[in-house]
Amino acid sequence: MVKILYAESIVTQVCNLVCKGCSTYSDLHYKGYKTWEEGRKEIEPWLSRVEFEHYGLMGGEPLINPRIKDWLYGIRELMPDTTIRFPVNGTLLHKHYDVLDVLHEIGNVIFKITVHKEDVQTEKNIRYVFDNFKWRPIREFGLDRYETTNGFKFQINRPKEFFMTFQNDYTDAKPYDSNPIEAFKVCHQKQCPLLHNGRIYKCSTSGLMKDVLGRFDYPNRELWEPYWDNEHNGSIGLDSSDYELGLFVNNIEQPHATCQQCPSELDLIRLDHRQTVEFRKDVL
């Protein structure tokens, strides 16, 4: 049994915001969501080999998944001692206030609202969270959080910058071919493994890029293919040996060959996040 500090599943890639530089590529148009039954089939087989200290339910916007409470109860049943991380963008919380009660009920949860765009309703929703639980401020891992009973914690994030993990737009996407050590230095997913299609990937870029570019008929495929074979894509499957799994886990917080596809400091195009995010008109 090995320990992984944090891993995550994507419960839906549908989002009501369009954020340029989104790390799960949810700026694209998607439909549907993943049921807990589907999620359980992916996660449960790993639990005989891996202990997840923290587990995140990611989007898109997770609250768009109509079965999100099934996910929360299901993860708590499968992993009773794991800290559940539940990030939302805050714009839809007023339609799902009952989820807050579920978070408090299952306990040992970090609930995060990431404010991507200043919005009156989001600020009202933040106030609702504060007003409906008795919080005390805490400081953890250099972050300001609030904690109430049953290990229920609340955090607010207001990012100012995003950056692109590939060159050009989706129709002509190219990897950066960076020095992996230099690329890892500026990575914002240094410790964000993704469980996707039965494999654990080093990050969402290594796990999702092939699927994303498939929607555009694989532009510049010859440049991307080196990142998509099992040796270089930074992922591990259930058929791996204990030795291979150990190597993967030990590399989570270290550079990997797959990091070459992302930019280094020299290539980094910093996006003013507040100016490059929009509400999606076709998702309420």
Rosetta blueprint (number, residue, H / E / L):
1 M L
2 V E
3 K E
4 I E
5 L E
6 Y E
7 A E
8 E E
9 S E
10 I E
11 V L
12 T L
13 Q L
14 V L
15 C L
16 N L
17 L E
18 V E
19 C E
20 K L
21 G L
22 C L
23 S L
24 T L
25 Y L
26 S L
27 D L
28 L L
29 H L
30 Y L
31 K L
32 G L
33 Y L
34 K L
35 T L
36 W H
37 E H
38 E H
39 G H
40 R H
41 K H
42 E H
43 I H
44 E H
45 P H
46 W H
47 L H
48 S H
49 R L
50 V E
51 E E
52 F E
53 E E
54 H E
55 Y E
56 G E
57 L E
58 M E
59 G L
60 G L
61 E L
62 P H
63 L H
64 I H
65 N L
66 P L
67 R L
68 I H
69 K H
70 D H
71 W H
72 L H
73 Y H
74 G H
75 I H
76 R H
77 E H
78 L H
79 M L
80 P L
81 D L
82 T L
83 T E
84 I E
85 R E
86 F E
87 P E
88 V E
89 N L
90 G L
91 T L
92 L L
93 L H
94 H H
95 K H
96 H L
97 Y L
98 D H
99 V H
100 L H
101 D H
102 V H
103 L H
104 H H
105 E H
106 I H
107 G L
108 N L
109 V E
110 I E
111 F E
112 K E
113 I E
114 T E
115 V L
116 H L
117 K L
118 E L
119 D L
120 V H
121 Q H
122 T H
123 E H
124 K H
125 N H
126 I H
127 R H
128 Y H
129 V H
130 F H
131 D H
132 N L
133 F L
134 K L
135 W L
136 R E
137 P E
138 I E
139 R E
140 E E
141 F L
142 G L
143 L E
144 D E
145 R E
146 Y E
147 E E
148 T L
149 T H
150 N H
151 G H
152 F E
153 K E
154 F E
155 Q E
156 I E
157 N E
158 R L
159 P L
160 K L
161 E E
162 F E
163 F E
164 M L
165 T L
166 F L
167 Q E
168 N L
169 D L
170 Y H
171 T H
172 D H
173 A L
174 K E
175 P L
176 Y L
177 D L
178 S L
179 N L
180 P H
181 I H
182 E H
183 A H
184 F H
185 K H
186 V L
187 C L
188 H L
189 Q L
190 K L
191 Q L
192 C L
193 P L
194 L E
195 L E
196 H E
197 N L
198 G L
199 R E
200 I E
201 Y E
202 K L
203 C L
204 S H
205 T H
206 S H
207 G H
208 L H
209 M H
210 K H
211 D H
212 V H
213 L H
214 G H
215 R L
216 F L
217 D L
218 Y L
219 P L
220 N L
221 R H
222 E H
223 L H
224 W H
225 E H
226 P H
227 Y H
228 W L
229 D L
230 N L
231 E L
232 H L
233 N L
234 G L
235 S E
236 I E
237 G L
238 L L
239 D L
240 S L
241 S L
242 D H
243 Y H
244 E H
245 L H
246 G H
247 L H
248 F H
249 V H
250 N H
251 N H
252 I L
253 E L
254 Q L
255 P L
256 H L
257 A H
258 T H
259 C H
260 Q H
261 Q H
262 C L
263 P L
264 S L
265 E L
266 L L
267 D L
268 L L
269 I L
270 R E
271 L E
272 D E
273 H H
274 R H
275 Q H
276 T L
277 V E
278 E E
279 F E
280 R L
281 K L
282 D L
283 V L
284 L L
